Every structure is written in C-alpha cells, then in structure tokens.
Amino acid sequence: QLAYQFFLICGEDPNREGLLKTPERFAKAMTGFVSGYSMDVEQVLNDALFEVETQDSDMVVVKDIDIFSLCEHHLVPFYGKVHIGYLPTGKVLGLSKFARVSEVFARRLQVQERLTREIAETLNRVLQPKGLVVMIEATHMCMVMRGVNKPGSSTSTICKFGCFNDDPNKLNEFHRLLGR
C-alpha cells in the first residue's frame, strides 16, 4: 500500500508492468532491512563464551565486519566496517558472534553513534573484559546522494570501556592492529 501510494505521489503509473510486483518486493526488502528487531541477542550469542587462559597483555581484534543499516532520519542506507578489540579476562567469545551481534543491531533503524554503543555495551556486558573498544567506519547515503551530496565522505565512531579509556597505549595498539 505504501509503495503504491509512493508511485502515485511520484507521478508513476503503479500498474505499469515493471512496477506491478514492486510493492511486494519493497515490503520484503524492508522487512529484511529491519530484521534485527525480531532477533534476540542472547539467542544469537548461544552460550558461545569459552574459558581460555589469557595473559594481561593479550588482545583480541576482530576487524572489517561488514554492516549495512538504515538511517532512521531518512530511511536510506549506511554501510561500513565494524572493528572490535578486547582484552579478555579468561573468557572469549566465538569469533562469528562478533559479526552476529553487529548484525542484530545494524538491522534496525539506526544512527551510527547508537549502533556503535549498542554493540560495545552488549559485548562488554557479556565478556566482562579488562577493556573493550568498538569502532565503526561508515558511508552514509544520506550524505552521498541527497543533501550535501558528498561522495567519498565517511564517518568514524568509537566506544571504549576499561583499559581503552585509561591507557592510551592500548588504544594505540588497537589502531596499529587495524593498520591505521
């Protein structure tokens, strides 16, 4: 119904052959784009927390996790990479769970700042590490294809806990491991 009305507002013929099935495809696509609302992060984690002997200096970095989300202000996509680092305290999370947690929150109407914090707070709560950092680098189509029309622009956000707030050397090491 919404897509049909949109066609009329644009001056399109909603009964044109190329548009006949578009409302159904649109509804299916939008449902997928916001599927994170129906995901339970605890089920996604699925008890994938494992005891591992660690040293004080051990750091785990999972980088370049692709994410796609919808800007809640314009309902256009933003996409980019999530990078996560933490210093374990004897517990580690199965590596695929970092991507899955990121997906739960990315598949909602979002702003990048909140997305970064939701991923970080969830992982910090589950892992209870000495420190945790989440960084997202993303391109926002609301800046690229509308408004200021600035292709090539990107936004970086970071959320830190524990030693990443207290020890600048740890944050520098994280950035070095990212290749920055």
Secondary structure, 3 states (H helix, E strand, C coil): CHHHHHHHHHCCCCCCHHHCCHHHHHHHHHHHHCHHHHCCHHHHHCCCEEECCCCCCCCEEEEEEEEEEEECCCCCEEEEEEEEEEECCCEEECCHHHHHHHHHHHCCEECHHHHHHHHHHHHHHHHCCCEEEEEEEEEEHHHHCCCCCCCCCCEEEEEEEEHHHHCHHHHHHHHHHHCC
